């Protein structure tokens, strides 16, 4: 069953194909005979209630420096496609939210992966709070008194933006650190939203596990080890990906959240687990598929396309 697939993503010329999940999905879709088309979020438009984009046919090749070629650009209604992959990276800002509103107009007649309305309603650091008993102690607030009280109780904390991504602006404030007031002032002038304050988890030195779930079921995991001198494990900021396995606790967490993911139509999800607690549920543009296959031969991209094809066949 050949599908017509539009991929909404960041500039394809800039991706690092060694670790890019969108590229892995495109390679697998192309190998299955699906017709791929490419556009960037800035080329998404709506007029007269119809959603369209300036798209180009695209072919991909797993070769650095020559990983894609594009055909001629044309205007096309996205309702004419079988599938749209919404794969641009956060930040989860008003531009991102606006894109979900536009793509909601064509879903589910055109299958948008992941479901745009539920993506809009499930920011990574808020959705996870529906499972508070699986999380570290967490405060979401911009109230200085509440933040100081949380710090006094937990002593060693992490401060990060509510809608941040990739490890940007994530700070550890250890016991005795005198920078909390200055950081709060900086956050207040930079972010309009509340901040996330979490109890620091020393287990992060052993890694921040990324677990990939497909259609609500765990596919596999990689571990991300922070660089020396850094509390962040994100690969964007120097974290190192290493092989990992799913533990009994990991499977317990996945079993708890799996039904909620399926209910919301989330085909591809990445959760973050440190020690025995979950810190985020990533539904916007989850990563880790290429690393998972490199370390374990688990082909999560194939699993995603199996789920997509099953929905279109249904």
C-alpha positions in Angstrom: 0.0 0.0 0.0 1.8 3.1 -1.3 1.0 6.2 0.7 1.5 9.9 -0.2 3.3 11.4 2.8 4.0 15.1 3.5 6.8 15.7 6.1 6.6 19.0 8.0 10.1 19.5 9.4 13.0 21.8 10.0 15.3 22.6 7.1 16.4 19.2 5.7 19.8 20.6 4.7 20.7 21.2 8.3 19.9 17.9 10.0 22.5 15.5 11.4 21.5 12.3 9.7 23.4 10.1 12.1 20.9 10.9 14.9 17.8 12.3 13.2 14.6 10.4 13.8 12.7 12.2 11.1 15.4 11.1 8.6 15.0 7.5 9.9 11.3 7.7 9.3 11.8 9.1 5.8 14.3 6.3 4.9 11.9 3.6 6.1 8.9 5.2 4.4 10.8 5.5 1.1 12.0 1.9 1.4 8.3 0.8 1.6 7.4 2.6 -1.6 5.7 5.6 0.0 5.9 8.9 -1.9 7.6 11.5 0.2 7.1 15.3 0.1 8.8 17.9 2.1 7.9 21.4 3.4 8.9 23.6 6.3 6.4 25.0 8.9 6.8 28.5 7.4 5.3 27.1 4.1 2.1 26.0 5.8 -1.0 28.1 5.0 -4.8 28.2 5.2 -7.2 30.1 3.0 -10.9 29.7 2.7 -10.8 26.9 5.3 -8.4 24.9 3.2 -4.9 24.0 4.5 -2.1 23.9 1.9 1.7 24.1 1.7 4.4 24.8 -0.8 5.8 21.3 -1.1 8.5 19.5 -2.9 8.9 15.8 -3.7 11.9 14.5 -1.8 14.2 11.4 -2.0 16.6 10.6 0.8 19.8 8.6 1.0 21.8 7.5 4.0 24.9 9.4 2.9 26.3 12.4 4.7 26.6 15.4 2.5 24.3 14.0 -0.2 21.4 12.8 2.0 18.5 14.4 0.0 17.3 15.7 -3.3 14.3 17.8 -4.0 11.9 18.2 -6.9 10.1 21.3 -8.1 8.0 23.2 -5.6 4.2 23.4 -6.0 1.2 24.4 -3.9 -0.9 21.5 -2.8 -3.7 20.9 -0.4 -2.6 18.8 2.6 -6.0 17.0 2.6 -4.9 15.3 -0.6 -2.2 13.4 1.2 -2.7 10.2 3.1 -0.3 11.1 5.9 1.4 14.2 7.3 4.3 13.8 9.7 4.5 16.8 12.0 8.2 16.6 12.9 9.5 20.1 13.4 11.5 20.5 16.6 10.2 22.6 19.5 10.3 25.2 21.2 6.6 24.7 21.9 5.7 28.3 21.3 2.7 30.0 19.6 4.1 29.2 16.1 4.1 25.5 17.1 0.6 25.8 18.6 -0.6 27.6 15.4 0.6 24.8 13.3 -1.4 22.3 15.3 -4.5 24.3 14.8 -4.0 24.3 11.0 -3.2 20.6 10.8 -6.2 19.8 13.0 -8.4 20.9 10.1 -7.3 17.9 8.0 -6.9 15.2 10.7 -8.0 12.4 10.8 -9.1 12.2 7.1 -5.4 12.9 6.5 -3.6 11.1 9.3 -1.4 13.6 11.1 1.3 11.9 13.2 1.1 12.7 16.1 -2.5 13.9 16.5 -2.1 17.7 16.4 -4.9 18.5 18.9 -3.6 16.2 21.5 0.0 17.4 20.8 -1.2 20.9 21.6 -2.9 19.7 24.8 0.1 17.6 26.0 3.2 19.7 26.5 6.0 17.4 27.6 6.5 18.9 31.0 2.8 19.2 31.8 1.4 16.0 30.3 3.8 14.0 32.5 2.2 15.5 35.7 -0.9 13.4 35.0 1.3 10.6 36.4 2.6 12.5 39.4 3.3 9.3 41.4 5.8 8.2 38.7 7.7 11.6 38.8 10.3 13.2 41.1 9.0 16.0 43.3 8.1 18.8 41.0 6.8 22.3 41.3 5.4 24.3 38.4 5.3 28.0 39.4 6.8 31.4 38.9 6.0 32.4 42.5 9.2 33.2 44.2 8.0 32.2 47.6 6.8 28.9 46.4 10.2 28.3 44.6 12.2 29.2 47.7 10.0 26.9 49.9 10.6 24.0 47.4 14.3 24.6 47.4 14.4 24.8 51.2 12.7 21.4 51.4 14.6 19.6 48.7 18.0 21.5 48.9 19.3 20.4 45.6 17.1 21.3 42.7 16.8 21.7 38.9 15.3 24.9 37.4 14.2 24.8 33.8 11.7 26.5 31.4 8.2 24.9 31.1 8.4 24.9 27.3 12.1 24.5 26.8 13.8 21.7 24.8 17.1 20.1 24.1 18.5 20.9 27.5 18.5 24.6 26.9 18.3 26.8 30.1 18.4 23.9 32.5 20.2 24.7 35.7 21.2 22.8 38.8 21.0 24.8 42.0 22.8 22.7 44.6 22.6 23.2 48.4 24.5 26.4 49.3 24.4 27.8 45.7 23.7 31.5 45.9 22.6 31.9 42.3 18.9 31.1 42.7 17.7 34.7 43.0 19.7 35.8 40.0 18.4 32.8 38.0 14.8 33.6 38.9 15.3 37.2 37.8 16.7 36.0 34.5 13.8 33.5 34.0 11.3 36.2 34.9 12.6 38.5 32.2 13.0 35.7 29.6 9.9 33.6 30.0 6.2 34.6 30.5 5.2 31.1 31.6 5.7 29.3 35.0 9.0 27.5 35.5 9.6 23.9 36.3 11.4 23.2 39.6 12.4 19.6 40.3 14.3 17.7 43.0 17.7 16.9 41.6 18.2 13.2 40.9 21.8 12.2 41.5 21.1 9.0 39.5 21.4 11.2 36.4 25.1 10.6 36.5 24.3 7.0 35.5 22.2 8.3 32.7 18.9 9.7 31.6 17.1 6.9 29.7 15.1 7.6 26.6 12.4 5.0 26.1 10.7 4.9 22.7 7.1 3.8 22.7 5.2 3.0 19.5 1.4 3.0 19.6 1.5 2.9 23.4 3.9 -0.1 23.6 7.6 0.1 24.6 10.0 -0.5 21.6 13.3 -0.1 23.4 15.6 2.3 25.1 18.9 4.1 25.0 20.8 5.7 27.8 22.2 9.2 27.7 25.1 10.0 29.9 25.8 13.6 30.9 29.2 15.1 30.0 31.6 15.6 32.9 30.7 18.8 34.7 27.2 19.0 33.2 23.9 18.0 34.9 22.2 17.7 31.5 22.1 14.5 29.5 20.6 15.8 26.3 22.6 14.8 23.2 22.1 18.4 21.9 24.4 19.6 24.7 27.0 16.9 24.8 25.3 13.9 26.4 26.5 10.6 25.1 24.2 7.8 23.9 24.9 4.3 25.1 23.2 0.9 24.9 20.5 0.2 27.5 17.8 -2.3 28.3 14.3 -2.0 29.6 14.1 -2.8 33.3 11.0 -4.1 35.2 10.4 -0.6 36.5 10.7 0.8 32.9 8.0 -1.6 31.8 5.8 -0.8 34.8 6.0 2.9 33.8 5.2 2.1 30.2 2.3 0.0 31.2 0.9 2.8 33.2 1.1 5.5 30.5 0.5 3.3 27.4 -3.3 3.5 27.5 -3.2 7.3 27.8 -0.9 7.5 24.8 -3.1 5.2 22.6 -6.2 7.1 23.7 -4.7 10.4 22.4 -3.5 8.9 19.1 0.2 9.2 19.9 2.0 6.8 17.5 5.6 7.9 18.4 6.5 8.9 21.9 9.8 9.3 23.8 9.8 9.3 27.6 12.7 10.2 29.9 13.4 8.1 32.9 16.1 8.8 35.5 16.6 6.0 38.1 13.1 4.8 38.8 11.1 8.0 38.0 9.8 9.6 34.7 10.7 13.3 34.0 9.1 14.0 30.6 6.7 12.5 28.0 7.8 13.8 24.6 5.1 13.8 21.9 6.1 16.8 19.7 9.2 15.5 17.8 10.6 12.6 19.8 14.1 11.4 19.0 16.3 8.4 19.6 15.2 6.0 16.8 18.6 5.9 15.0 20.5 5.4 18.2 18.2 2.6 19.3 18.8 0.8 16.0 22.5 1.4 16.1 22.8 -0.1 19.6 20.2 -2.9 19.6 19.0 -3.5 16.0 15.5 -2.6 17.2 13.8 -0.9 14.2 11.4 1.5 15.7 11.0 3.3 12.4 9.5 0.1 10.9 7.2 -0.2 13.9 6.0 3.4 13.4 5.2 2.7 9.7 3.4 -0.5 10.7 1.2 1.5 13.0 0.6 4.2 10.4 -0.2 1.7 7.6 -2.6 -0.1 9.9 -4.5 3.1 10.6 -4.7 3.9 6.9 -5.8 0.4 6.0 -8.5 0.6 8.7 
